[in-house]
Structure formats: structure tokens, C-alpha cells
Amino acid sequence: MPVKPSVAIPIVDGMTLFEIGMPLEALGYDWDHDASPLYDVVLCGDLRGVRVHGGPRLTPHRPMTALAEAGTVLVPAIRPGDPISPALLRELRRAARAGARMVSLCTGAFALAEAGLLDGRRATTHWRWAELFRRTYPRVELDPRAIYVDDGVLTSAGSAAGLDLCLHLIRTDHGQHAANTIARNLVIASHRDGDQAQYVAADPLTEQARWLDELRTWLRAHLHEDVTLERLAAAAAVSPRTLARRFERDLATTPMRWVAAERIAVAKTLLETTDLPIDRVSHGAGYYSPVTFRAGFISEVGVTPGRYRTRFSRREVG
């Protein structure tokens, strides 16, 4: 049996159960009794116990020094402005030197930044604390709009955006099908792009989800056609200019970049779950040319369609 990727979650007094529980459930929960979790997840901290926000006391599995043994270290939210545990900072730096993939959820980015692990990198955190973060860590390129950022070190925006980053980790390590399965179990959207805006100034999030889901349904039914901005706008019952503004406001992208990403998502699913030749996958995702498909796939995913299939085909979970 292959060794599961290891994830260590450091916990210290004052952290919240929500941000600790998100990665435990998304990455380490046994959703299917016939299949083990995707990751070996452990809590690391003071073995005498850690008192989290609200009063409950958690007992870590391992001491804080075990962070350096993990493949991924994931830091939950901390309270901005409070002193950060020197032991936590020391072990974060040691884990980074050992080659661990460093990840934070919400204001956990403050700990990574204090440890010097975000200097010169793009990052995000909860929008409420963005200005404090920017003033405190001027060497970090903060993107307060993004829901998550992967710039070698990975950071997420506030609260539930941590689930989007967890799904990004699953897609990266186990493929689109695995991420889709976990998302269904969590009853959340399977993919929100990292550049999507953290919050919507005008429309409620429920309205944003509705118009985007309706447009995605329309697109999936018309993938094999010439999808233009004008056709997308007509499907959304708005003008092209209004649609472009809506995408910029809610998703921080353009309509046609979104279409390209949706085509790639369909291609990933076909590569993982079917034995279709690459040119058939290309056609199934709505590309007229396999050459164009291959170039677009490499640009978006970083590997060729063939390599992606070799890595993720037939990976079943849940």
C-alpha cells in the first residue's frame, strides 16, 4: 500500500475549532469505510493540551517538533496582533528548511509571515485583517481579493475559503476526481478559482452562486460550440459589458478566461475517469484542435494531458 501524504497541523492556545476542523475533515476524514483517508493528518503542539477559542481543550497527537517530519504543514487561523508563539515560529522555519510544503488558512498567514516564509511571495489572508497584515509585513505581496494563493507557499482567505484551499491541495496531489468527491461529501462547490474575490460588495453570495451555476450549466451544454462573450452574455440575460463587470467584481477574472478554465476542468475529469484518446478528450472539452488543447492544458495545469492521466487516472475515493 502506498504511503499517504502527511499533513501536520500546529495548534496553540487561542486558535479556533473551525479552522482546525476544516483540514481535519477535508483532508483526513474517513468518508468511505472501504477506503482510507487521502492524508495522514496529525495535530502537533503542547502534549499537555491546547485550549482553543471558546474553552475546549485539545490534546495534540505529536509535539510541535514533529512539524519537520511532515510533507505538508498547515497553519490554522491565529489571533492577529497577539504575540505569536516562539516555539511555533521556530518549528515552522525548521519544517520549511526540511522541505515541507507550507500552508496557512485565514490569519495563519500572520504566522508564516512572522517566520519570514512569505517574504517576496504573493499571499492572501482574511480581508478584515488585510490592512494590518500589509503594514506589519511590507515584504509580502498581499492580494486581499484572492480566496487562496499558491506561490510556492500556500495561503487562503478567511474562514470557509480554507476549504477551497484544501480542495486545491487535493486536486494537486490526487486529481480532479478526488477533489470533486470530497467536495460532494462536504456539500460545497468543487472548484472556486483562487483569484475569485473574497466577498461581494453588492449582491448576496447566494445570488452570485445562482447566476454562475446557471451560466456553468449552459456552458457545459454548449462546450462543442463557438462560445463568444456575446453568447455568454445572452445566456446570462445581460449585456457583454455587464457580464464582464460581473466577472471582474465577483471572480476577479474575465468571462473568456473562465470559459477556458471550465474546459480544462472537463478535460481533467475525462482524463481521470475514461480511457478516451487525447484527441477525443480534446473534443469532449470543446477544443477544435488537439494542439490548442495541449497548449492550453499545459499553460493551466503545468503538465501535459498524458502526464496528468498517468498520475491521476483511476484514483477513486468515496
TIKEKOL-226337 format. One record per residue (C-alpha): residue number from 0; residue in one letter; x, y, z. Coordinates in Angstrom, 1 decimal, decimal comma. Example, Ala and Ser with C-alpha at 12.3 -4.5 7.8 and 13.67 -1.06 7.14 Angstrom:
2
{k=0	r=a	c1=12,3	c2=-4,5	c3=7,8}
{k=1	r=s	c1=13,7	c2=-1,1	c3=7,1}
This chain:
318
{k=0	r=m	c1=0,0	c2=0,0	c3=0,0}
{k=1	r=p	c1=1,4	c2=3,4	c3=-1,0}
{k=2	r=v	c1=2,3	c2=5,8	c3=1,8}
{k=3	r=k	c1=-0,3	c2=8,5	c3=2,3}
{k=4	r=p	c1=0,9	c2=12,1	c3=2,2}
{k=5	r=s	c1=1,4	c2=13,5	c3=5,7}
{k=6	r=v	c1=-0,1	c2=16,8	c3=6,9}
{k=7	r=a	c1=0,8	c2=18,3	c3=10,3}
{k=8	r=i	c1=-1,4	c2=21,0	c3=11,8}
{k=9	r=p	c1=0,3	c2=23,0	c3=14,6}
{k=10	r=i	c1=-2,1	c2=24,1	c3=17,3}
{k=11	r=v	c1=-1,6	c2=26,7	c3=20,0}
{k=12	r=d	c1=-3,8	c2=28,4	c3=22,6}
{k=13	r=g	c1=-6,4	c2=30,7	c3=21,2}
{k=14	r=m	c1=-6,9	c2=29,1	c3=17,8}
{k=15	r=t	c1=-10,5	c2=28,4	c3=16,7}
{k=16	r=l	c1=-12,1	c2=25,0	c3=16,3}
{k=17	r=f	c1=-13,5	c2=25,8	c3=12,9}
{k=18	r=e	c1=-10,1	c2=26,4	c3=11,2}
{k=19	r=i	c1=-8,6	c2=23,4	c3=12,9}
{k=20	r=g	c1=-11,6	c2=21,2	c3=12,0}
{k=21	r=m	c1=-11,7	c2=22,2	c3=8,3}
{k=22	r=p	c1=-8,5	c2=20,5	c3=7,2}
{k=23	r=l	c1=-9,1	c2=17,6	c3=9,6}
{k=24	r=e	c1=-12,4	c2=16,8	c3=7,9}
{k=25	r=a	c1=-11,4	c2=17,7	c3=4,3}
{k=26	r=l	c1=-8,0	c2=16,0	c3=4,3}
{k=27	r=g	c1=-8,1	c2=13,4	c3=7,0}
{k=28	r=y	c1=-11,7	c2=12,2	c3=7,4}
{k=29	r=d	c1=-12,7	c2=8,6	c3=6,6}
{k=30	r=w	c1=-15,6	c2=9,3	c3=4,3}
{k=31	r=d	c1=-15,7	c2=5,8	c3=3,0}
{k=32	r=h	c1=-15,3	c2=2,8	c3=5,3}
{k=33	r=d	c1=-13,9	c2=0,8	c3=2,4}
{k=34	r=a	c1=-11,2	c2=3,4	c3=1,7}
{k=35	r=s	c1=-8,7	c2=5,2	c3=3,9}
{k=36	r=p	c1=-8,4	c2=9,0	c3=4,1}
{k=37	r=l	c1=-6,3	c2=10,7	c3=1,5}
{k=38	r=y	c1=-3,8	c2=12,1	c3=4,0}
{k=39	r=d	c1=-2,3	c2=11,1	c3=7,3}
{k=40	r=v	c1=-3,2	c2=14,2	c3=9,4}
{k=41	r=v	c1=-1,9	c2=14,9	c3=12,8}
{k=42	r=l	c1=-2,2	c2=17,8	c3=15,3}
{k=43	r=c	c1=1,1	c2=19,0	c3=16,7}
{k=44	r=g	c1=1,5	c2=21,1	c3=19,9}
{k=45	r=d	c1=1,9	c2=21,0	c3=23,6}
{k=46	r=l	c1=1,1	c2=17,4	c3=24,6}
{k=47	r=r	c1=-0,3	c2=18,7	c3=27,9}
{k=48	r=g	c1=-3,2	c2=20,2	c3=25,9}
{k=49	r=v	c1=-4,1	c2=23,3	c3=24,0}
{k=50	r=r	c1=-7,0	c2=25,5	c3=24,9}
{k=51	r=v	c1=-8,8	c2=26,7	c3=21,8}
{k=52	r=h	c1=-11,0	c2=29,8	c3=21,5}
{k=53	r=g	c1=-14,2	c2=29,3	c3=23,4}
{k=54	r=g	c1=-12,8	c2=27,0	c3=26,0}
{k=55	r=p	c1=-12,4	c2=23,4	c3=24,7}
{k=56	r=r	c1=-9,1	c2=21,7	c3=25,3}
{k=57	r=l	c1=-7,5	c2=19,6	c3=22,5}
{k=58	r=t	c1=-4,7	c2=17,1	c3=23,0}
{k=59	r=p	c1=-2,3	c2=17,0	c3=20,1}
{k=60	r=h	c1=-1,1	c2=13,7	c3=18,6}
{k=61	r=r	c1=2,5	c2=14,8	c3=18,4}
{k=62	r=p	c1=4,8	c2=17,5	c3=19,8}
{k=63	r=m	c1=5,4	c2=20,7	c3=17,9}
{k=64	r=t	c1=8,9	c2=19,4	c3=16,9}
{k=65	r=a	c1=7,2	c2=16,8	c3=14,7}
{k=66	r=l	c1=6,3	c2=19,5	c3=12,1}
{k=67	r=a	c1=9,6	c2=19,0	c3=10,3}
{k=68	r=e	c1=8,7	c2=15,3	c3=9,7}
{k=69	r=a	c1=5,6	c2=16,2	c3=7,7}
{k=70	r=g	c1=5,3	c2=16,6	c3=3,9}
{k=71	r=t	c1=2,8	c2=19,5	c3=4,4}
{k=72	r=v	c1=2,5	c2=21,9	c3=7,4}
{k=73	r=l	c1=-0,9	c2=23,6	c3=7,6}
{k=74	r=v	c1=-1,3	c2=26,5	c3=10,0}
{k=75	r=p	c1=-4,9	c2=27,4	c3=11,1}
{k=76	r=a	c1=-6,0	c2=30,9	c3=12,0}
{k=77	r=i	c1=-4,3	c2=32,8	c3=14,8}
{k=78	r=r	c1=-5,5	c2=36,0	c3=16,5}
{k=79	r=p	c1=-3,9	c2=38,9	c3=14,6}
{k=80	r=g	c1=-2,0	c2=41,3	c3=16,8}
{k=81	r=d	c1=-1,3	c2=38,9	c3=19,6}
{k=82	r=p	c1=2,2	c2=37,6	c3=20,2}
{k=83	r=i	c1=3,0	c2=34,5	c3=18,2}
{k=84	r=s	c1=4,4	c2=31,5	c3=20,0}
{k=85	r=p	c1=8,2	c2=31,5	c3=19,6}
{k=86	r=a	c1=8,1	c2=27,7	c3=19,5}
{k=87	r=l	c1=5,6	c2=27,8	c3=16,7}
{k=88	r=l	c1=7,8	c2=30,2	c3=14,7}
{k=89	r=r	c1=10,9	c2=28,2	c3=15,3}
{k=90	r=e	c1=9,3	c2=24,9	c3=14,2}
{k=91	r=l	c1=7,7	c2=26,5	c3=11,1}
{k=92	r=r	c1=11,1	c2=27,7	c3=10,0}
{k=93	r=r	c1=12,6	c2=24,2	c3=10,7}
{k=94	r=a	c1=9,9	c2=22,5	c3=8,8}
{k=95	r=a	c1=10,4	c2=24,8	c3=5,8}
{k=96	r=r	c1=14,1	c2=24,1	c3=5,8}
{k=97	r=a	c1=13,3	c2=20,4	c3=5,8}
{k=98	r=g	c1=11,3	c2=20,9	c3=2,6}
{k=99	r=a	c1=7,8	c2=20,7	c3=3,9}
{k=100	r=r	c1=5,0	c2=22,4	c3=1,8}
{k=101	r=m	c1=3,9	c2=25,3	c3=3,9}
{k=102	r=v	c1=0,2	c2=26,2	c3=4,0}
{k=103	r=s	c1=-1,9	c2=28,6	c3=6,1}
{k=104	r=l	c1=-5,6	c2=29,1	c3=6,5}
{k=105	r=c	c1=-7,1	c2=32,6	c3=7,1}
{k=106	r=t	c1=-4,9	c2=34,6	c3=9,6}
{k=107	r=g	c1=-2,5	c2=31,7	c3=9,8}
{k=108	r=a	c1=-0,7	c2=33,7	c3=7,2}
{k=109	r=f	c1=0,4	c2=36,0	c3=10,0}
{k=110	r=a	c1=2,4	c2=33,2	c3=11,5}
{k=111	r=l	c1=4,1	c2=32,3	c3=8,2}
{k=112	r=a	c1=4,9	c2=35,9	c3=7,5}
{k=113	r=e	c1=6,3	c2=36,4	c3=11,0}
{k=114	r=a	c1=8,5	c2=33,4	c3=10,4}
{k=115	r=g	c1=9,8	c2=35,1	c3=7,3}
{k=116	r=l	c1=8,4	c2=32,4	c3=5,0}
{k=117	r=l	c1=6,3	c2=34,8	c3=2,9}
{k=118	r=d	c1=8,9	c2=37,4	c3=2,1}
{k=119	r=g	c1=8,9	c2=38,2	c3=-1,6}
{k=120	r=r	c1=5,9	c2=36,0	c3=-2,2}
{k=121	r=r	c1=2,3	c2=36,7	c3=-3,1}
{k=122	r=a	c1=-0,2	c2=35,8	c3=-0,4}
{k=123	r=t	c1=-3,6	c2=36,4	c3=1,0}
{k=124	r=t	c1=-5,4	c2=36,4	c3=4,3}
{k=125	r=h	c1=-8,9	c2=37,4	c3=5,7}
{k=126	r=w	c1=-10,0	c2=40,7	c3=4,1}
{k=127	r=r	c1=-10,8	c2=42,1	c3=7,6}
{k=128	r=w	c1=-7,1	c2=41,9	c3=8,6}
{k=129	r=a	c1=-5,6	c2=42,8	c3=5,2}
{k=130	r=e	c1=-4,5	c2=46,3	c3=6,1}
{k=131	r=l	c1=-2,9	c2=45,2	c3=9,4}
{k=132	r=f	c1=-1,1	c2=42,5	c3=7,5}
{k=133	r=r	c1=0,1	c2=44,9	c3=4,8}
{k=134	r=r	c1=1,5	c2=47,3	c3=7,4}
{k=135	r=t	c1=3,2	c2=44,6	c3=9,5}
{k=136	r=y	c1=4,7	c2=42,6	c3=6,7}
{k=137	r=p	c1=5,6	c2=45,0	c3=3,8}
{k=138	r=r	c1=7,9	c2=42,5	c3=2,2}
{k=139	r=v	c1=4,9	c2=40,2	c3=1,4}
{k=140	r=e	c1=2,9	c2=40,9	c3=-1,8}
{k=141	r=l	c1=-0,6	c2=40,8	c3=-0,3}
{k=142	r=d	c1=-3,6	c2=40,1	c3=-2,6}
{k=143	r=p	c1=-6,6	c2=40,8	c3=-0,3}
{k=144	r=r	c1=-9,1	c2=39,8	c3=-3,0}
{k=145	r=a	c1=-8,0	c2=36,3	c3=-3,7}
{k=146	r=i	c1=-9,6	c2=33,4	c3=-1,8}
{k=147	r=y	c1=-6,4	c2=31,4	c3=-2,0}
{k=148	r=v	c1=-2,9	c2=31,9	c3=-3,4}
{k=149	r=d	c1=-0,4	c2=29,2	c3=-4,4}
{k=150	r=d	c1=3,0	c2=30,9	c3=-4,8}
{k=151	r=g	c1=5,3	c2=28,1	c3=-3,5}
{k=152	r=v	c1=3,8	c2=28,8	c3=0,0}
{k=153	r=l	c1=0,0	c2=28,5	c3=0,0}
{k=154	r=t	c1=-2,3	c2=30,8	c3=1,8}
{k=155	r=s	c1=-6,1	c2=31,2	c3=2,0}
{k=156	r=a	c1=-8,5	c2=33,9	c3=2,7}
{k=157	r=g	c1=-10,8	c2=33,9	c3=5,8}
{k=158	r=s	c1=-12,9	c2=31,1	c3=7,2}
{k=159	r=a	c1=-14,6	c2=28,9	c3=4,6}
{k=160	r=a	c1=-12,1	c2=29,9	c3=1,9}
{k=161	r=g	c1=-9,8	c2=27,4	c3=3,7}
{k=162	r=l	c1=-12,0	c2=24,6	c3=2,3}
{k=163	r=d	c1=-11,2	c2=25,9	c3=-1,2}
{k=164	r=l	c1=-7,5	c2=25,7	c3=-0,5}
{k=165	r=c	c1=-7,9	c2=22,2	c3=0,9}
{k=166	r=l	c1=-9,6	c2=21,1	c3=-2,3}
{k=167	r=h	c1=-6,8	c2=22,8	c3=-4,2}
{k=168	r=l	c1=-4,3	c2=20,6	c3=-2,3}
{k=169	r=i	c1=-6,4	c2=17,5	c3=-3,1}
{k=170	r=r	c1=-6,6	c2=18,4	c3=-6,8}
{k=171	r=t	c1=-2,8	c2=18,9	c3=-6,8}
{k=172	r=d	c1=-2,0	c2=15,7	c3=-5,0}
{k=173	r=h	c1=-4,8	c2=13,3	c3=-6,0}
{k=174	r=g	c1=-6,5	c2=14,8	c3=-9,1}
{k=175	r=q	c1=-9,8	c2=16,5	c3=-10,0}
{k=176	r=h	c1=-12,0	c2=13,4	c3=-9,4}
{k=177	r=a	c1=-10,8	c2=13,0	c3=-5,8}
{k=178	r=a	c1=-11,4	c2=16,7	c3=-5,1}
{k=179	r=n	c1=-14,9	c2=16,5	c3=-6,7}
{k=180	r=t	c1=-15,7	c2=13,5	c3=-4,4}
{k=181	r=i	c1=-14,6	c2=15,2	c3=-1,3}
{k=182	r=a	c1=-16,5	c2=18,4	c3=-2,3}
{k=183	r=r	c1=-19,7	c2=16,4	c3=-2,7}
{k=184	r=n	c1=-19,2	c2=14,9	c3=0,8}
{k=185	r=l	c1=-18,6	c2=18,4	c3=2,2}
{k=186	r=v	c1=-21,6	c2=19,7	c3=0,2}
{k=187	r=i	c1=-19,6	c2=22,6	c3=-1,3}
{k=188	r=a	c1=-18,6	c2=23,8	c3=-4,7}
{k=189	r=s	c1=-15,8	c2=21,5	c3=-6,1}
{k=190	r=h	c1=-13,8	c2=24,4	c3=-7,6}
{k=191	r=r	c1=-13,6	c2=28,1	c3=-7,0}
{k=192	r=d	c1=-10,6	c2=29,6	c3=-8,7}
{k=193	r=g	c1=-8,0	c2=31,1	c3=-6,3}
{k=194	r=d	c1=-8,3	c2=34,6	c3=-7,9}
{k=195	r=q	c1=-12,1	c2=34,7	c3=-7,1}
{k=196	r=a	c1=-13,0	c2=37,7	c3=-5,0}
{k=197	r=q	c1=-13,3	c2=37,1	c3=-1,2}
{k=198	r=y	c1=-16,6	c2=38,9	c3=-0,8}
{k=199	r=v	c1=-19,2	c2=40,7	c3=-3,0}
{k=200	r=a	c1=-19,9	c2=44,3	c3=-2,3}
{k=201	r=a	c1=-23,4	c2=44,5	c3=-3,8}
{k=202	r=d	c1=-25,1	c2=41,2	c3=-4,5}
{k=203	r=p	c1=-25,6	c2=38,5	c3=-1,8}
{k=204	r=l	c1=-23,4	c2=35,4	c3=-2,2}
{k=205	r=t	c1=-26,4	c2=33,3	c3=-2,9}
{k=206	r=e	c1=-27,2	c2=35,5	c3=-6,0}
{k=207	r=q	c1=-23,6	c2=35,2	c3=-7,1}
{k=208	r=a	c1=-23,7	c2=31,4	c3=-6,8}
{k=209	r=r	c1=-27,0	c2=31,2	c3=-8,7}
{k=210	r=w	c1=-26,0	c2=33,2	c3=-11,8}
{k=211	r=l	c1=-22,7	c2=31,4	c3=-12,0}
{k=212	r=d	c1=-24,2	c2=28,0	c3=-11,6}
{k=213	r=e	c1=-26,8	c2=28,7	c3=-14,2}
{k=214	r=l	c1=-24,1	c2=30,0	c3=-16,6}
{k=215	r=r	c1=-21,9	c2=27,0	c3=-16,0}
{k=216	r=t	c1=-24,9	c2=24,7	c3=-16,7}
{k=217	r=w	c1=-25,5	c2=26,5	c3=-20,0}
{k=218	r=l	c1=-21,7	c2=26,3	c3=-20,9}
{k=219	r=r	c1=-21,5	c2=22,6	c3=-20,3}
{k=220	r=a	c1=-24,4	c2=22,1	c3=-22,7}
{k=221	r=h	c1=-22,7	c2=24,2	c3=-25,4}
{k=222	r=l	c1=-19,0	c2=23,2	c3=-25,0}
{k=223	r=h	c1=-18,8	c2=22,0	c3=-28,6}
{k=224	r=e	c1=-19,9	c2=25,3	c3=-30,0}
{k=225	r=d	c1=-18,2	c2=28,6	c3=-30,6}
{k=226	r=v	c1=-18,7	c2=30,3	c3=-27,2}
{k=227	r=t	c1=-18,2	c2=34,0	c3=-27,5}
{k=228	r=l	c1=-18,6	c2=36,8	c3=-25,0}
{k=229	r=e	c1=-21,8	c2=37,8	c3=-26,8}
{k=230	r=r	c1=-23,3	c2=34,3	c3=-26,5}
{k=231	r=l	c1=-22,3	c2=34,1	c3=-22,8}
{k=232	r=a	c1=-23,9	c2=37,4	c3=-22,1}
{k=233	r=a	c1=-27,1	c2=36,4	c3=-23,9}
{k=234	r=a	c1=-27,2	c2=33,2	c3=-21,8}
{k=235	r=a	c1=-26,9	c2=35,3	c3=-18,7}
{k=236	r=a	c1=-29,5	c2=37,7	c3=-19,9}
{k=237	r=v	c1=-27,2	c2=40,7	c3=-19,6}
{k=238	r=s	c1=-25,1	c2=42,9	c3=-21,9}
{k=239	r=p	c1=-21,5	c2=41,8	c3=-22,6}
{k=240	r=r	c1=-20,2	c2=44,8	c3=-20,7}
{k=241	r=t	c1=-22,4	c2=44,0	c3=-17,7}
{k=242	r=l	c1=-21,2	c2=40,3	c3=-17,8}
{k=243	r=a	c1=-17,6	c2=41,4	c3=-17,9}
{k=244	r=r	c1=-18,1	c2=43,7	c3=-14,9}
{k=245	r=r	c1=-19,8	c2=40,9	c3=-13,0}
{k=246	r=f	c1=-16,9	c2=38,5	c3=-13,6}
{k=247	r=e	c1=-14,4	c2=41,2	c3=-12,6}
{k=248	r=r	c1=-16,3	c2=42,0	c3=-9,5}
{k=249	r=d	c1=-17,2	c2=38,5	c3=-8,3}
{k=250	r=l	c1=-14,4	c2=36,4	c3=-9,7}
{k=251	r=a	c1=-11,5	c2=38,8	c3=-10,5}
{k=252	r=t	c1=-11,3	c2=37,3	c3=-14,0}
{k=253	r=t	c1=-12,7	c2=37,7	c3=-17,5}
{k=254	r=p	c1=-15,6	c2=35,7	c3=-18,9}
{k=255	r=m	c1=-13,4	c2=34,0	c3=-21,6}
{k=256	r=r	c1=-10,7	c2=33,1	c3=-19,1}
{k=257	r=w	c1=-13,4	c2=31,4	c3=-17,0}
{k=258	r=v	c1=-14,6	c2=29,5	c3=-20,1}
{k=259	r=a	c1=-11,1	c2=28,3	c3=-20,7}
{k=260	r=a	c1=-10,8	c2=27,1	c3=-17,1}
{k=261	r=e	c1=-14,1	c2=25,3	c3=-17,3}
{k=262	r=r	c1=-13,0	c2=23,5	c3=-20,4}
{k=263	r=i	c1=-9,8	c2=22,4	c3=-18,6}
{k=264	r=a	c1=-11,9	c2=21,1	c3=-15,7}
{k=265	r=v	c1=-14,0	c2=19,0	c3=-18,0}
{k=266	r=a	c1=-10,8	c2=17,7	c3=-19,6}
{k=267	r=k	c1=-9,3	c2=16,7	c3=-16,2}
{k=268	r=t	c1=-12,4	c2=14,7	c3=-15,4}
{k=269	r=l	c1=-12,3	c2=12,9	c3=-18,7}
{k=270	r=l	c1=-8,5	c2=12,1	c3=-18,3}
{k=271	r=e	c1=-9,1	c2=10,7	c3=-14,9}
{k=272	r=t	c1=-12,3	c2=8,7	c3=-15,4}
{k=273	r=t	c1=-12,1	c2=7,5	c3=-19,0}
{k=274	r=d	c1=-9,7	c2=5,8	c3=-21,4}
{k=275	r=l	c1=-10,6	c2=8,1	c3=-24,3}
{k=276	r=p	c1=-7,7	c2=9,0	c3=-26,6}
{k=277	r=i	c1=-6,3	c2=12,5	c3=-26,0}
{k=278	r=d	c1=-7,9	c2=13,9	c3=-29,2}
{k=279	r=r	c1=-11,3	c2=12,6	c3=-28,0}
{k=280	r=v	c1=-10,7	c2=14,3	c3=-24,6}
{k=281	r=s	c1=-9,8	c2=17,5	c3=-26,5}
{k=282	r=h	c1=-13,1	c2=17,3	c3=-28,4}
{k=283	r=g	c1=-15,1	c2=16,4	c3=-25,3}
{k=284	r=a	c1=-13,8	c2=19,6	c3=-23,6}
{k=285	r=g	c1=-14,8	c2=21,7	c3=-26,6}
{k=286	r=y	c1=-11,4	c2=22,2	c3=-28,3}
{k=287	r=y	c1=-11,4	c2=22,1	c3=-32,1}
{k=288	r=s	c1=-7,6	c2=21,3	c3=-32,2}
{k=289	r=p	c1=-5,7	c2=18,8	c3=-30,0}
{k=290	r=v	c1=-2,7	c2=21,1	c3=-30,4}
{k=291	r=t	c1=-4,6	c2=24,0	c3=-29,0}
{k=292	r=f	c1=-5,9	c2=21,8	c3=-26,2}
{k=293	r=r	c1=-2,4	c2=20,5	c3=-25,3}
{k=294	r=a	c1=-1,0	c2=24,0	c3=-25,2}
{k=295	r=g	c1=-3,9	c2=25,3	c3=-23,1}
{k=296	r=f	c1=-3,7	c2=22,4	c3=-20,7}
{k=297	r=i	c1=0,0	c2=22,8	c3=-20,1}
{k=298	r=s	c1=-0,5	c2=26,5	c3=-19,5}
{k=299	r=e	c1=-3,2	c2=25,9	c3=-16,9}
{k=300	r=v	c1=-2,1	c2=22,7	c3=-15,2}
{k=301	r=g	c1=1,7	c2=22,7	c3=-15,8}
{k=302	r=v	c1=1,9	c2=19,2	c3=-17,3}
{k=303	r=t	c1=0,8	c2=17,5	c3=-20,5}
{k=304	r=p	c1=-2,6	c2=15,8	c3=-20,6}
{k=305	r=g	c1=-0,8	c2=12,4	c3=-20,9}
{k=306	r=r	c1=1,3	c2=13,0	c3=-17,8}
{k=307	r=y	c1=-1,8	c2=14,2	c3=-15,9}
{k=308	r=r	c1=-3,6	c2=11,0	c3=-16,8}
{k=309	r=t	c1=-0,6	c2=8,8	c3=-15,8}
{k=310	r=r	c1=-0,6	c2=10,5	c3=-12,4}
{k=311	r=f	c1=-4,3	c2=10,6	c3=-11,6}
{k=312	r=s	c1=-6,2	c2=8,1	c3=-13,8}
{k=313	r=r	c1=-8,5	c2=5,7	c3=-11,9}
{k=314	r=r	c1=-7,8	c2=7,3	c3=-8,5}
{k=315	r=e	c1=-11,1	c2=6,5	c3=-6,8}
{k=316	r=v	c1=-12,2	c2=7,9	c3=-3,4}
{k=317	r=g	c1=-15,5	c2=7,9	c3=-1,6}
